[in-house]
């Protein structure tokens, strides 16, 4: 037991290596914020493309479905290798397929492995989030779309102003769950040479033969993911109260259906 405490909970070593591990965690935060925002936007685009109506747009729908199926089935680690290898190869002097500034990005002072990680996270988690958005869109009653179309809106306007806003409100908790998973998966970017929090902890372990740096990194993750998990629980409870499922709202008298919205109450 003394060995375990000394090896994993050496608080003196954690304090000495605080800056190194914290700098790695700062990369983790930046990866999760930028990659998370881009994945949210890309996932919504994919979900909307999947809902395009009519036979002329069927190829777009099938390509979107194929993309989602492929990148939900490929491990993120493999996507990291494919993205970094392809982009750097296309920018090699012998190829010159794409400009070096794109193939080996160092935008805003960040190293290229950072941007390979952002791109890979966006590609992969965009596919996951697209399915979450799709579930929300399909949970919106069909009468909402019919009512919007009867008011003279196009399909795009109906999706933008009526369906998608309702769908997003429904799927915020599962999207946050995906974001928590994305944040944890940023540790995989270390395989490309980025010194994020896990790699910083491993460097401390290799240098001092002590795992306290890894434990410190785990504590930093928990400091962010546990509040996010509680936020998810709160949002789920709020949605249940709003829709009358569970809690006191479910025990009260039934309320009449609203007649001002475009649902089936017309």
Secondary structure as GFF3:
##gff-version 3
##sequence-region A 1 266
A	DSSP	alpha_helix	2	8	.	.	.	ID=ss1
A	DSSP	alpha_helix	11	16	.	.	.	ID=ss2
A	DSSP	alpha_helix	18	50	.	.	.	ID=ss3
A	DSSP	three_ten_helix	55	57	.	.	.	ID=ss4
A	DSSP	alpha_helix	58	73	.	.	.	ID=ss5
A	DSSP	alpha_helix	76	90	.	.	.	ID=ss6
A	DSSP	alpha_helix	100	103	.	.	.	ID=ss7
A	DSSP	three_ten_helix	107	109	.	.	.	ID=ss8
A	DSSP	alpha_helix	112	139	.	.	.	ID=ss9
A	DSSP	alpha_helix	142	150	.	.	.	ID=ss10
A	DSSP	alpha_helix	155	158	.	.	.	ID=ss11
A	DSSP	pi_helix	159	163	.	.	.	ID=ss12
A	DSSP	alpha_helix	164	185	.	.	.	ID=ss13
A	DSSP	three_ten_helix	186	192	.	.	.	ID=ss14
A	DSSP	alpha_helix	197	208	.	.	.	ID=ss15
A	DSSP	alpha_helix	212	243	.	.	.	ID=ss16
A	DSSP	alpha_helix	247	251	.	.	.	ID=ss17
###
